[in-house]
Amino acid sequence: MAERSTAAVDVADSGDEPLTAQADQSTADGEAQNRERDTENNEAQGSGGTGRPEKASPPELHSGHKLARRYRLEECVTRLDGFSSWRAVDEKLRRAVGVHILPADHSRARSVLAAARSSALLGDPRFVQVLDAVEENDVVYVVHEWLPDATELTALLAPGPLEPHDAYQMVSQIAAAMAAAHREGLAHLRLNPNAVLRTSSGQWRIRGLAVNAALRGITSDTPQRTDTEAIGALLYAGLTQRWPYENDAYGLSGLPKDVGLIAPDQVRAGVHRGLSELSMRALVNDGATASRHESACTTPEELVKAIGEMPRIRPPEPAFTAPPEYQRTTYQQGTYGRPAPHPGVTQPLAAPPPPLQSRTGRALKWAVSALLIAALGLGSWQLADALMDQGNQSDDTNQTQTTDDNDKGAEKIKAPKTLAVKGAQEYVAGGDAQHPDDVGLTYDTSATTGWRTNSYNDGPEIVIKPGVGIVYDLGSEQEVSAAALAFRYGGNHTTIKLYATDSLGSSTPLSAMKKLGEVTTSGTSAKVSVGKPVKSRYVLVWMTAMPYSGADAANYSQPGYKQAITNVQFTG
């Protein structure tokens, strides 16, 4: 049951209601005693979907049954509305997977297949991936990842609310993932605590994108608003351990009746004020945000922007545990092999060893004394010699002062100064942009964040386009002498070129820019030096080659030729 609660697909939680409506009491692991109630609630409450499906007999399946002579069904997670969900084993790749199964003549079979194929094309590692979607032998089935090391938000909230840093990470990652999905025309519509997982590495994953709603026939005229409100409800639950509606759901108590939606910092003491306001801006709160003079967030993109405007919430400092007091062993105390003293008997203190009185001891003392005398004499001689040299040099003072006055004021070498970055924008020379929303992370002084490129099949030289890069605004014309960069990935090889340009955007072609310098490295840092300092307000950091690196779940990137810039600093 522990594995099923963390890895099974969200198919047996609340009914077909979107988050803005009433949620029922069914659990996430599809227990038998709740399945009948789920069906009754759906009939009684209705849904945001297409209505009750036509009667379709579910396939006769059992543990041990194989689909496509590859996927062996192990355990049924739930049966609901004519479809069932299973934990299975991919015998070809020897890994655990999850499978949704429904009859091919089910009224939602076509929409489930379309949703699964659209979700698979997204390929974003922040979502639980769809691995296969097939219609075969009068059966439609969807195969997806199984994450045995992940934990549902429902289970994480059982002992208490999340720490502010954990809640900040959750809403940041979930909002960014859903913004990316909506840019591709995909919505979730069933984003709840059972659909959000945290892996053992601390990354948050979303399961059931588009598919969970299609299985229940849920649709929405305002999908972006629905998903944004759902993210607000997730943050509210993470901060307060309460569900922001009157009815209890997902193992969480609802709000008191007839009081309406109140801010999280009024529900529980010690809630982070900024996160509390953020959740209220995302929820449908009947004007509650108006009193705080903050506009509501109606799309995941607006929510991402609001999060970016907040001060970064740092993780708590690790508690320092004092080391145990050092205990000398009986061997170190010199009692090894001796009988233990009788209790109550005072033991005499051992006398300290006598000073060196032997012939060897006396010779050693005389040798040390001789060395000290020799050192003292040598030091006195060197001091006298230095004083005599100083007297000789004073006789030539007038001669040295008659030289040209310009020699006294010889040109001083200016120490390089750090140039502040006032803004930045991704430069796109061809094709699609990389990650334009992350350019600000390259000069935020944090070594753990940055701007990353896409992953490419060819390399190290970029083949599909002239290169990728970022234009930095120094605020005014500055004398640029060097640029220091830090990268996330090392290897053969990264090539960086520096250009002076006349605008912040991508309107100026590379051929019209002035090249300042170039460097190639196989490490994770590089410095581009400018031979003769050049004055410019806008500087382009241009990357034309990137090393190969494997999958990076922490940075949401696939294996391939890629690079990420974590820090940029200009000096002049």
C-alpha positions in Angstrom: 0.0 0.0 0.0 2.9 2.4 0.7 4.2 2.0 -2.9 0.7 2.3 -4.4 0.0 5.5 -2.5 3.1 7.2 -3.9 3.4 5.8 -7.4 -0.1 4.9 -8.6 -1.9 7.1 -11.1 -4.4 9.5 -9.6 -7.5 7.7 -10.6 -9.4 7.0 -7.4 -9.4 10.3 -5.6 -12.3 12.8 -5.5 -15.1 12.8 -8.1 -15.3 14.6 -11.4 -15.6 18.1 -9.9 -12.8 20.6 -10.7 -11.1 22.2 -7.8 -13.5 25.1 -7.7 -16.4 22.7 -6.9 -17.1 20.3 -4.1 -14.6 17.5 -3.5 -15.6 14.1 -2.1 -14.0 12.0 0.5 -12.5 9.1 -1.5 -8.9 8.2 -1.1 -6.0 8.2 -3.6 -5.2 4.6 -3.6 -8.5 3.3 -4.9 -9.7 1.3 -1.8 -12.6 -0.9 -2.5 -14.9 0.6 0.1 -14.7 4.0 -1.6 -15.2 3.0 -5.3 -19.0 2.7 -5.1 -19.2 6.0 -3.3 -17.1 7.7 -6.0 -19.5 6.5 -8.6 -22.6 7.7 -6.6 -21.0 11.1 -6.0 -20.3 11.5 -9.7 -24.0 10.8 -10.5 -25.3 13.1 -7.8 -22.9 16.0 -8.3 -22.4 16.1 -12.0 -19.0 17.3 -13.4 -17.3 19.8 -15.5 -17.1 17.1 -18.2 -19.1 15.6 -21.0 -21.5 13.8 -18.7 -22.1 10.1 -17.8 -20.4 7.7 -20.3 -22.4 5.2 -22.2 -22.6 1.8 -20.6 -19.4 -0.1 -21.6 -18.4 -3.4 -20.1 -14.8 -3.3 -18.8 -12.5 -5.9 -20.2 -12.1 -9.1 -18.1 -8.6 -8.6 -16.7 -6.7 -10.2 -13.8 -3.3 -10.2 -12.3 -0.9 -11.9 -14.6 -2.7 -10.8 -17.8 -0.4 -9.5 -20.5 -0.9 -6.6 -22.9 0.9 -6.8 -26.2 2.8 -9.8 -24.8 4.9 -7.2 -22.9 3.0 -5.5 -20.0 2.2 -8.0 -17.2 -0.6 -6.7 -14.9 0.3 -7.0 -11.2 -2.2 -5.2 -9.1 -5.4 -3.3 -9.8 -5.3 0.1 -8.3 -8.9 1.1 -9.1 -12.0 0.4 -11.2 -14.2 3.4 -11.9 -16.6 4.5 -14.7 -15.8 1.6 -17.0 -12.0 2.0 -16.8 -9.4 0.4 -14.5 -5.8 1.3 -13.5 -3.1 -1.2 -12.8 0.5 -1.4 -11.5 2.3 -3.5 -14.1 5.7 -4.7 -15.2 7.3 -4.0 -18.6 8.9 -7.4 -19.2 10.9 -6.1 -22.1 12.7 -3.3 -20.2 12.2 -4.9 -16.8 10.7 -1.9 -15.0 7.5 -1.1 -13.2 4.9 0.9 -15.1 1.3 2.1 -14.6 -1.5 1.3 -17.1 -5.0 2.7 -17.7 -7.3 0.3 -19.5 -10.8 0.8 -20.9 -12.9 -0.8 -23.6 -12.4 0.4 -27.2 -16.1 1.2 -27.4 -16.1 3.3 -24.3 -17.5 6.8 -25.0 -14.2 8.4 -23.8 -11.7 6.0 -25.5 -10.9 8.3 -28.4 -10.4 11.4 -26.2 -8.2 9.4 -23.8 -6.0 8.2 -26.6 -5.7 11.8 -28.0 -4.9 13.2 -24.6 -2.2 10.6 -23.9 -0.5 11.1 -27.2 -0.5 14.9 -26.8 0.9 14.6 -23.3 3.7 12.2 -24.6 4.7 14.7 -27.2 5.4 17.4 -24.5 8.3 15.4 -23.1 8.7 17.7 -20.1 10.5 15.8 -17.2 8.5 17.7 -14.7 5.5 15.6 -15.7 5.1 11.8 -15.2 5.7 10.6 -18.8 3.3 8.7 -21.0 5.2 5.8 -22.5 2.7 4.2 -24.8 -1.0 4.7 -26.0 -2.5 1.8 -27.9 -5.8 0.5 -29.2 -5.6 -3.3 -29.5 -8.0 -6.3 -29.4 -11.0 -4.1 -28.4 -9.0 -2.5 -25.6 -7.5 1.0 -25.2 -4.6 1.2 -22.8 -2.2 4.0 -21.8 1.2 3.2 -20.2 3.0 5.7 -18.1 5.9 6.0 -15.7 5.8 4.5 -12.2 7.7 6.4 -9.5 8.2 4.1 -6.5 10.6 6.7 -4.8 8.0 9.5 -5.0 5.6 10.6 -2.3 2.2 12.2 -2.9 1.5 15.7 -1.4 -1.3 14.1 0.5 1.1 11.9 2.4 3.6 14.8 2.9 0.8 16.8 4.6 -0.3 14.1 6.9 2.1 15.0 9.7 1.8 18.8 9.2 2.2 21.7 6.8 5.2 22.2 4.6 8.2 24.3 5.6 8.1 27.7 3.8 11.1 26.8 1.6 9.4 23.5 0.6 6.1 25.3 -0.2 8.0 27.9 -2.2 9.8 25.2 -4.2 6.5 23.3 -4.8 4.5 26.3 -6.1 7.5 27.5 -8.2 8.1 24.2 -9.9 4.4 23.3 -10.4 3.5 26.8 -11.7 6.4 26.8 -14.2 5.6 23.3 -15.4 1.9 24.1 -16.0 2.8 27.4 -17.7 5.0 25.3 -20.1 2.1 22.9 -20.7 -0.4 25.6 -21.4 2.0 27.2 -23.9 1.7 23.9 -25.8 -2.1 23.9 -25.5 -2.3 21.2 -22.7 -4.3 21.5 -19.5 -4.5 19.3 -16.4 -8.0 20.1 -15.0 -7.5 17.6 -12.1 -4.5 19.1 -10.3 -4.9 18.1 -6.7 -2.8 16.7 -3.8 -3.0 13.2 -5.3 -1.6 14.4 -8.6 1.5 16.1 -7.2 4.6 14.1 -6.1 7.9 14.8 -4.6 10.8 12.5 -5.5 13.6 11.4 -3.3 15.9 14.1 -4.9 13.5 16.9 -3.9 12.0 17.5 -7.3 8.2 17.9 -7.8 6.5 15.9 -10.5 2.9 16.2 -11.9 1.0 13.1 -13.1 -2.0 12.7 -15.2 -1.6 15.8 -17.5 -4.6 15.8 -19.8 -5.2 12.1 -19.3 -6.9 12.1 -15.9 -9.4 14.7 -17.1 -10.0 12.7 -20.3 -10.7 9.5 -18.3 -13.5 11.3 -16.5 -14.7 13.4 -19.4 -13.8 16.7 -17.7 -13.6 19.8 -19.8 -13.4 23.5 -19.0 -14.1 26.8 -20.8 -11.3 28.4 -18.9 -8.6 25.8 -18.5 -5.8 28.2 -17.5 -8.0 29.7 -14.8 -8.9 26.2 -13.5 -5.3 25.1 -13.3 -4.2 28.3 -11.7 -6.9 28.0 -9.0 -5.8 24.4 -8.4 -2.2 25.6 -7.9 -3.4 28.1 -5.4 -5.3 25.4 -3.5 -2.2 23.2 -3.4 -0.2 26.1 -1.9 -3.0 26.8 0.5 -3.0 23.2 1.7 0.8 23.1 1.9 0.8 26.2 4.2 -2.1 25.4 6.4 -2.7 21.6 6.2 -6.3 22.6 5.4 -8.4 22.3 2.2 -9.5 25.8 1.1 -13.2 24.8 0.7 -15.9 23.9 3.1 -15.9 20.1 2.5 -13.1 17.9 3.7 -11.0 16.3 0.9 -7.7 14.4 0.3 -7.3 13.7 4.0 -7.5 17.4 4.8 -10.1 19.3 6.9 -12.0 21.9 5.1 -12.6 25.5 6.3 -15.3 26.3 8.8 -18.7 26.8 7.2 -20.2 30.3 6.5 -16.8 32.1 6.9 -15.7 32.0 3.3 -12.2 31.9 2.1 -9.7 33.4 4.6 -6.0 34.0 4.1 -3.6 31.2 5.2 -1.8 33.4 7.7 -5.2 33.9 9.4 -5.8 30.1 9.6 -2.4 29.1 11.1 0.2 31.2 12.9 3.6 31.5 11.5 2.6 31.2 7.8 4.9 33.1 5.4 3.2 36.3 4.5 4.3 36.4 0.9 3.2 32.8 0.2 -0.1 33.5 1.9 -0.8 36.4 -0.4 0.3 34.4 -3.4 -2.2 31.6 -2.7 -5.0 34.1 -2.3 -4.1 35.8 -5.7 -4.4 32.3 -7.4 -7.6 31.2 -5.7 -11.1 32.4 -6.6 -11.6 34.5 -3.5 -14.5 36.8 -4.2 -12.4 39.9 -4.1 -10.4 39.0 -1.0 -7.2 40.2 -2.8 -8.7 43.6 -3.4 -8.0 44.6 0.2 -4.4 43.8 -0.3 -4.1 45.9 -3.5 -2.8 42.9 -5.4 -4.3 41.8 -8.8 -5.5 38.2 -9.1 -3.4 35.6 -11.1 -5.6 34.0 -13.7 -3.1 32.0 -15.7 0.0 29.9 -14.7 2.2 32.4 -16.6 1.0 35.3 -14.4 1.6 33.1 -11.3 5.1 32.4 -12.4 5.7 36.1 -12.9 4.3 36.8 -9.4 6.6 34.2 -7.9 9.6 35.8 -9.6 8.8 39.1 -8.1 8.9 37.6 -4.6 12.1 37.6 -2.5 13.7 34.2 -2.8 13.0 32.0 0.3 16.2 30.3 1.5 16.2 26.8 3.0 16.5 26.6 6.8 20.0 26.5 8.2 20.9 22.9 9.3 20.8 22.4 13.0 24.3 22.1 14.6 24.7 19.1 16.8 27.6 19.4 19.3 30.0 16.4 19.1 29.9 14.1 22.1 32.4 14.9 24.8 35.7 13.1 24.3 36.2 10.1 26.5 39.6 8.6 27.1 39.7 4.9 27.0 41.2 2.8 29.8 44.1 2.0 27.4 44.9 5.7 27.0 44.6 6.2 30.7 47.4 3.7 31.2 45.3 1.1 33.0 45.2 -1.5 30.2 46.0 -4.9 31.7 45.8 -3.7 35.3 43.2 -4.9 37.7 40.3 -2.5 38.4 40.7 -0.6 41.7 38.5 -1.6 44.5 35.6 0.8 45.0 36.1 3.4 47.7 39.9 3.1 47.7 41.7 6.3 46.8 44.3 5.8 44.1 47.6 7.7 44.4 48.4 10.1 41.5 51.2 9.0 39.3 54.3 11.2 39.8 55.4 13.1 36.6 58.5 11.7 34.9 61.7 13.3 36.0 63.5 15.8 33.7 66.2 14.5 31.4 69.1 13.6 33.7 70.9 11.0 31.6 74.0 11.7 29.5 71.8 11.8 26.4 69.5 14.4 28.0 72.4 16.7 29.0 73.9 16.5 25.5 70.5 17.4 24.0 70.1 20.5 26.3 73.6 21.7 25.3 72.8 21.2 21.6 69.6 23.3 21.8 71.4 26.0 23.7 74.1 26.2 21.1 71.6 26.5 18.3 69.8 29.4 20.1 73.1 31.3 20.6 74.0 30.8 16.9 70.6 32.0 15.7 70.8 35.1 18.0 74.3 36.0 16.6 73.2 35.6 13.0 70.2 37.8 13.5 72.2 40.6 15.1 74.7 40.5 12.2 71.9 40.8 9.6 70.3 43.7 11.5 73.6 45.7 11.6 74.2 45.1 7.9 70.7 46.4 7.0 71.2 49.5 9.1 74.5 50.3 7.2 72.9 49.8 3.8 70.1 52.3 4.8 72.7 54.9 5.7 74.4 54.5 2.3 71.2 54.9 0.5 70.3 58.2 2.3 73.4 59.9 0.7 71.8 59.5 -2.7 68.5 60.9 -1.8 69.0 64.3 -3.6 70.1 62.5 -6.8 67.0 60.4 -6.9 64.8 63.4 -6.3 66.2 65.4 -9.3 64.7 63.1 -11.8 61.7 64.2 -13.9 58.6 65.0 -11.8 56.6 62.9 -14.2 58.4 59.8 -13.0 57.1 60.3 -9.5 53.6 60.3 -10.8 54.0 57.3 -13.0 50.8 56.1 -14.4 48.9 53.9 -11.8 47.4 50.6 -12.9 43.7 50.8 -12.4 42.2 47.9 -10.5 39.4 46.2 -12.5 35.9 47.0 -11.2 32.8 44.9 -11.4 30.1 46.2 -13.8 26.5 45.9 -12.6 24.0 44.2 -14.9 20.7 46.1 -15.2 18.9 43.7 -17.4 19.2 40.9 -19.9 17.4 39.3 -22.8 17.9 36.1 -24.8 19.4 36.7 -28.3 17.7 34.5 -30.9 19.5 34.3 -34.3 17.4 31.5 -35.7 14.7 29.0 -34.7 13.1 28.9 -31.3 14.3 30.6 -28.1 15.9 28.4 -25.4 14.6 29.5 -22.0 14.1 33.3 -22.1 12.4 33.5 -18.7 15.6 32.3 -17.0 18.1 34.9 -18.2 17.9 36.8 -14.9 19.2 33.8 -13.0 22.6 34.3 -14.6 23.4 37.4 -12.6 21.5 36.8 -9.4 24.7 35.7 -7.4 23.3 32.2 -6.9 25.5 29.4 -8.2 22.6 26.9 -8.1 20.3 28.7 -10.6 20.9 29.7 -14.2 19.8 29.8 -17.8 20.0 26.5 -19.8 20.0 25.6 -23.5 18.0 22.9 -25.1 19.6 19.5 -25.6 20.8 18.8 -29.1 21.7 15.5 -30.9 24.7 17.0 -32.8 27.7 18.6 -31.2 29.9 20.0 -29.7 29.5 22.7 -32.4 25.9 23.9 -32.7 24.7 22.8 -36.1 21.0 23.6 -36.2 21.5 27.4 -35.7 24.4 29.9 -35.5 24.5 29.7 -31.8 22.6 30.7 -28.6 23.2 33.5 -26.1 22.1 36.4 -24.0 22.5 40.2 -24.4 23.2 42.0 -21.1 22.4 45.7 -20.4 25.0 47.5 -18.3 22.8 50.5 -17.8 25.1 52.9 -19.6 28.2 52.9 -21.8 30.9 51.1 -19.8 34.5 50.2 -20.6 34.4 46.4 -20.8 37.7 44.5 -20.3 36.6 40.9 -19.4 33.7 38.6 -18.7 33.9 35.7 -16.2 31.4 32.8 -16.7 30.4 29.8 -14.6 28.8 26.7 -16.3 26.8 23.7 -15.0 28.4 21.1 -17.3 32.0 20.4 -18.0 33.4 18.3 -20.9 34.6 18.7 -24.5 33.9 21.5 -25.1 32.3 25.0 -24.6 33.1 27.9 -26.9 32.0 31.5 -25.8 32.3 34.6 -27.9 31.9 38.2 -26.6 30.3 40.9 -28.8 29.5 44.6 -28.3 26.1 45.4 -29.7 23.8 48.5 -29.8 20.5 47.1 -28.6 19.1 44.7 -26.0 17.0 42.6 -28.5 17.8 40.4 -31.4 17.4 43.0 -34.1 21.1 43.7 -34.6 22.7 40.8 -36.7 26.0 39.3 -35.5 27.8 40.7 -38.6 27.1 44.2 -37.4 28.5 43.7 -33.9 32.1 44.2 -32.8 33.8 41.0 -31.6 35.6 41.5 -28.2 37.0 38.1 -27.5 36.6 34.3 -27.6 37.5 31.4 -25.3 37.1 27.6 -25.4 37.1 25.4 -22.3 36.4 21.9 -21.1 35.8 23.0 -17.5 32.9 24.6 -15.7 34.3 28.2 -15.8 35.8 30.5 -18.4 37.1 34.1 -18.7 36.9 36.0 -21.9 39.5 38.8 -21.9 39.2 41.9 -24.2 42.6 42.8 -25.7 41.8 46.6 -25.7 38.9 47.7 -23.5 35.8 48.8 -25.5 33.0 51.0 -24.4 29.5 49.6 -24.8 26.2 49.5 -23.0 25.1 46.1 -24.4 27.3 43.0 -24.4 26.3 39.7 -26.1 27.6 36.4 -24.6 27.4 34.0 -27.6 27.8 30.3 -27.3 28.7 28.3 -30.4 29.8 24.9 -28.9 28.5 22.8 -26.0 29.6 19.6 -24.3 27.6 16.4 -24.1 26.0 15.6 -20.7 23.5 13.0 -19.5 20.0 13.6 -18.2 19.8 16.2 -15.4 16.5 15.8 -13.4 17.4 18.7 -11.1 17.7 21.0 -14.2 14.8 19.4 -16.2 17.0 18.6 -19.2 17.4 15.5 -21.4 20.7 14.0 -22.4 22.5 15.6 -25.3 24.8 18.4 -26.2 23.8 21.3 -23.9 25.1 23.9 -21.4 23.8 26.1 -18.6 25.2 29.4 -17.6 24.9 29.8 -13.8 26.8 33.1 -13.3 28.1 36.0 -15.5 30.3 38.9 -14.3 31.7 41.7 -16.3 34.7 43.8 -15.3 36.0 47.1 -16.7 
